[in-house]
């Protein structure tokens, strides 16, 4: 009986030692371990999310490059050295641009800024003189803010569109990462005409365009008509 009692006493002492309350140091250590584990999980989750998003952007970029090819080809006639186009040619191009937007995800893959340029230029192909974007270009064919602008001569429309579509193609190259850094072109936009076109877009301009606008050169109306290859209006005394 004595042996049993001694054994029970030893067992009780062992249990009491094992059941001692945790010290403050132990509690702090457990708290730090849990915090570190939580932080690690958050960091790993963020890294994984960034990696997955990066892979998605790479795939979208590859598809966008394929989607932009047909649109780039559609605009080949609207260049400075392009052929003379009729009103019907411009109307056909407008319809072809609409087809591109809805076929093979063209419009879905385009960036917001490219979509805005696309919509405004498609409208400029066939719109009346009041709807031509931007309004500051009306003076290039004899319009005036004080009165209704006259009809747009076909040659003027084509030459102005050639310049505007060049800006669209530049934006498309930006979207496909053709340009690196802040350098786009040795020829900056011309103020006030091309700068008005860019600044009038609803989507804020990216870093590359903002850098270009800082170096924009200002031209008078007659000087810009020369850039477009259009005759200067006759001044009557």
Secondary structure as UniProt FT lines:
FT   HELIX           2..18
FT   HELIX           24..74
FT   HELIX           75..77
FT   TURN            80..81
FT   HELIX           87..102
FT   TURN            104..105
FT   HELIX           106..109
FT   HELIX           112..126
FT   HELIX           129..131
FT   HELIX           135..141
FT   TURN            145..146
FT   HELIX           154..175
FT   TURN            176..177
FT   TURN            181..182
FT   STRAND          190..191
FT   HELIX           193..199
FT   HELIX           207..214
FT   STRAND          217..218
FT   HELIX           221..228
//
